[in-house]
Structures are given as structure tokens and as C-alpha cells.
Amino acid sequence: MHKKNRGEIKMELLKQKLKTKKYQYKYLWHKVCEQSESINRYQDVYNEPCQIESERIQFYFNWLNKINKKYNYVQTT
């Protein structure tokens, strides 16, 4: 049986943490997309603009894009 040294253990923990952060990022992106679609449907059905909600969604998309640019969680085209 191979014993792991501290460096290997730290590296595994770091990889696990990065994987967790990536999935948190993807989860948040998915939730913002769902909210955006919900707002769009509401605007289509009731023909009323939701300016504040739309601006908030845009803020979150911009924020998530900055995070992705920094950490490169998801490849963008």
C-alpha cells in the first residue's frame, strides 16, 4: 500500500475544492438562467417590462462571467 505524503494530500484536497467550486458556479449559472427565462415569460405574457429584475439578472450574468474569466470553470466560445 502506498502512503501519501503531505504534498499529495494537499494536491488532492485542492483538486476537490476546485471541482466543488466549478459545480457551484454551474449551479448558480443554471439558477440565473432559470430566473431569466421566468422573467422573460412574465414579460411576454403580461406585456409588462420588469426593468429592475432584468437589470439584476444582467448583473448576475456579468458577475458570473467575471468569475469564469478569472478561474476558467467553463470553456466559452
N, C-alpha and C positions, 0 to 999 in steps of 0.2 A: 504494500500500500504506500502510495506517495504522500508524503507530508507536505503541506503547502506552507510556504514562508509568508511573512507579513506582506511583502510586496504583491504576491499573487492574490492574497486575500483582499487587499485594498483595491487591486485592479478589478476583481470580480464584483466587489461592492460598488465601485464607480460605474461599471457597465450596467449593473442592475438599476442604479439610480438614474442613469441616463435613459434607460429603457422605460422606466416609470414616468419620467418627465415627458418623454415622447408621447406616451399614451395619454397622459393628462392633457397635453397640447392638442392631440387629435380629438379627444373628448370635448374640450372646450370649443374647438373649431366646429365640430358637429352640432353642438348646442346653439352656437351663434347662428349657424346656417338654418337650423330649425326655427329659431326665433325670427330670423329674417324672412323666411318663407311664410310664417304665420302673419307677420305684419303686411307682407305683400298681398296675401289672400284677403285680409281685412280691408285693405285699401281698394282692392278690386271689387269686393262685394258691396261695400258701403260707399264707395267712391269718395272717401274722405282721406285727406293726407294725414299721415302720422309723422310729422316732421321731427318731433323730439325723439320718438322711438327709432326712426330711421337714422338720425344722427348718432344715437347711442350705439346702434348696431355697426355703423360705419367706424366709430371709434374703436370698438372691439376688434373688428376685422383689421384695422390698421395696427392695433396693438399686437395682435397675434402674428401679423406679417413681420413686425419688427423682431419679435421673439424668434420666429423661424429664420429670419435673415441672420440673427446672431448665432443661433445654435444648430441651424440646418437640420431640423427634425424631419421635414418632409421636402422632397425634391419638387421644385416648381419649374414650370416650363415657361 
